[in-house]
């Protein structure tokens, strides 16, 4: 019988707040949590080389099962030696199961207890994905951490439909776990659903934790509900988390949500927001979002953020970045992507330093007061 190479240990708990630092050991390296994970949906973080992503301080990246199954195909990636070799990224990789992507293609899919029939967004071809097949695809991709196949619902879904999706997700999890038996080089994270219904969330977390061996995910948040509702759901779930496993909040990665999540015991975050904002000419700053595209930046001959150590801020001014964005030059989005990802990795580094010094409660209050006041932009 094989032995799992995965291990998680808590190395520090802040006496002031209860926020924590942990170390997650994987076959491709150790991840120190809390961690922000850049999204590389199609086996690439958009516009950035692996070296550039590593330069931001990223410890792990994501790729997406749904998209890679459709193009170029999981079997091709397996023949290439798996995702690590295919994309030349030799640190840990996490793959989403595709459940959220199916959810977002509502007009192109039909869900049943067996799985999901859907049409390809690329060419309209018909496909079927079952929980077992989602796991098989992820086995072929070879990511370190893989996700159970789940049914996500929109934030305003009614109780009956939310229950139906949550119970189906729990049944699918049992099938995912069975399909994954014996695959010790990959860690399966179950996903907690339940929409915005507190008792349903609690029922789900109690059920899925029996399948959590070294980590679990919280899905179905940041899907249209107000942020305060998401924070309430995290508060409801927190008493049920095991201390010896990392907790992953899926699809959440704005600066305020990262800090609010760490405050509520979350260890792992991901989001397409930093690169999507960058391509649209916007940047994170400690005072809120900066729209570099705006005319105000035209003659600002200083960086996006004076004390930022990213490649973008060490070498270029807001004026130059605005010129690139206004000229539709690819480099503009690339440089702002570097900054935005580095901003979030620095934010988690600053949070960890505050935890080490038992002052994360103060850090949390100072950040949230400043960011709430100025987040409309600078």
Secondary structure by P-SEA (a helix, b strand, c coil): cccccbbbbbcccccccccbbbbbbcccccccccbbbbbccccccccccaaaaaaacccbbbbbaaaaaaaccaaaaaaacccccccccccbbbbbcaaaaaaaacccccccccbbbbbbccccccccccaaaaaaaaaaacccbbbcbbbbbcccccaaaaaaaaaaaaaaaaaaaaaacccccbbbbbbbbbcccaaaaaaaaaaaccccccccccccccccccaaaaaaaaaaacccccccbbbbbcccccaaaaaaaaaacccbbbcaaaaaaaaabbbbcccccccccccccccccccccccccccccccccaaaaaaaaaaccaaaaaaaaaaaaaaaaaaaaaaaaaaaaccaaaaaaaaaaaaaaccccc
